[in-house]
Every structure is written in C-alpha cells, then in structure tokens.
C-alpha cells in the first residue's frame, strides 16, 4: 500500500469512467468519481464491505481497459436519485499489472493537464 503522503502527492482528477466490480461471479456496474494512480472513488448501487478486496475493471478513455485489485477503505450511502440509492466507495489499489499502471498514469496525467 502506498503511504498516505505518497497518495496525497498523486495527481487526482474528477472522472466519470465506467467501472465493473467483480464479486464472485456477479458483475456490479459503477462509475468512477475521482481517480489517482493509487486509488479510486467509485459510485455504484451495491454497497461493498469495508476492508474487502475486489477485482475492478476500469474503462479508460478510448476504450482501454485496465484490471486492478482494490481494497475498500470506506463506503457510505451518499444519496438517492430517481432510480434508487447509490453508494460511494473509496478503494486503494493493492495490485495492478505494470502495463496497466502505465496506461492509468498516462490517462490521469493527460486529464490533469
């Protein structure tokens, strides 16, 4: 896990990138709200358990997909919309292939500038 000072130094961007969280054999669709090279704030309809690790597929711009394993730091019910309740969750990345890390860093840097 990245230290808290390293996490704070990573560029953070607001995003609305599609994500899919894989839980056993189920797929939970969601959307990123904010992302860094070390973690993601995501929103979906399924609240997830804190301190659990999940497989996450993130769709970057230009339909590039990356796969990570992220641990839930916190989860809360954020609000209600006409379609139901959404949950915001903060994940930190515990595992990511180096090739995917390069693509994510590039996407974050491109959006940050």
C-alpha positions in Angstrom: 0.0 0.0 0.0 1.2 3.5 -0.8 2.0 5.7 2.2 -0.6 8.4 2.9 1.9 11.1 1.9 2.5 9.4 -1.4 -1.3 9.1 -2.0 -1.7 12.8 -1.4 1.1 13.7 -3.9 -0.5 11.7 -6.7 -2.5 13.8 -9.2 -6.2 13.4 -8.6 -8.7 14.0 -11.3 -12.5 14.0 -11.4 -13.7 11.4 -13.8 -16.8 9.6 -14.9 -15.2 6.4 -16.3 -17.2 3.2 -16.3 -16.1 0.5 -13.9 -17.1 -3.1 -13.3 -16.6 -4.7 -9.9 -16.4 -8.4 -10.0 -17.9 -10.1 -6.9 -17.7 -13.9 -7.1 -19.5 -14.5 -10.4 -21.5 -11.3 -10.3 -20.7 -8.0 -12.1 -21.5 -4.7 -10.4 -21.5 -1.8 -12.8 -20.5 1.6 -11.5 -18.7 4.8 -12.3 -15.5 6.5 -11.1 -15.9 9.9 -9.5 -12.3 10.6 -8.8 -9.1 8.7 -9.5 -5.4 8.8 -8.8 -2.6 6.4 -9.7 -3.1 4.8 -6.3 -6.9 4.6 -5.8 -10.4 5.4 -7.0 -13.6 6.9 -5.6 -16.4 5.0 -7.2 -20.2 5.0 -7.2 -22.5 2.0 -7.7 -25.8 0.7 -6.5 -24.3 -2.1 -4.5 -22.7 -1.2 -1.2 -19.5 -3.2 -0.6 -17.8 -4.3 2.6 -15.0 -2.2 4.0 -11.6 -3.8 4.2 -12.6 -6.3 1.5 -10.6 -6.6 -1.7 -12.3 -6.7 -5.1 -11.4 -7.1 -8.7 -12.2 -3.9 -10.7 -12.1 -3.3 -14.4 -11.8 0.4 -15.3 -12.6 1.7 -18.7 -10.2 4.5 -19.6 -10.8 7.0 -22.4 -10.6 5.5 -25.9 -12.0 2.2 -24.5 -8.7 1.0 -23.0 -9.5 -1.4 -20.1 -7.3 -2.0 -17.1 -7.7 -4.6 -14.3 -6.9 -3.9 -10.7 -7.5 -5.3 -7.3 -8.7 -2.6 -4.9 -9.4 -2.7 -1.2 -12.4 -0.7 0.1 -11.2 2.0 2.6 -14.7 3.2 3.3 -18.2 3.0 1.9 -21.3 5.1 2.6 -24.8 5.7 1.2 -24.4 9.0 -0.4 -27.8 9.9 -1.7 -30.9 8.9 -3.5 -31.8 9.6 -7.1 -35.0 8.6 -9.1 -33.5 5.2 -9.8 -32.5 4.3 -6.3 -29.8 4.6 -3.7 -26.1 4.9 -4.7 -23.1 4.1 -2.6 -19.8 5.9 -2.8 -16.7 3.8 -2.1 -13.0 4.6 -1.8 -10.6 1.9 -2.9 -6.8 1.9 -2.8 -5.1 -0.3 -5.4 -3.4 -3.3 -3.9 -2.5 -5.0 -7.2 -2.1 -3.8 -10.8 -0.1 -5.2 -13.7 2.7 -2.8 -14.6 1.4 -2.3 -18.1 -2.0 -1.2 -16.7 -0.3 1.1 -14.2 1.5 2.8 -17.2 -1.8 3.3 -19.0 -3.6 4.6 -15.9 -0.7 7.0 -15.1 -0.9 8.3 -18.7 -4.7 8.7 -18.6 -4.5 10.6 -15.3 -1.7 12.8 -16.4 -3.5 13.6 -19.7 -6.7 14.6 -17.9 -4.8 16.5 -15.2 -3.0 18.9 -17.5 
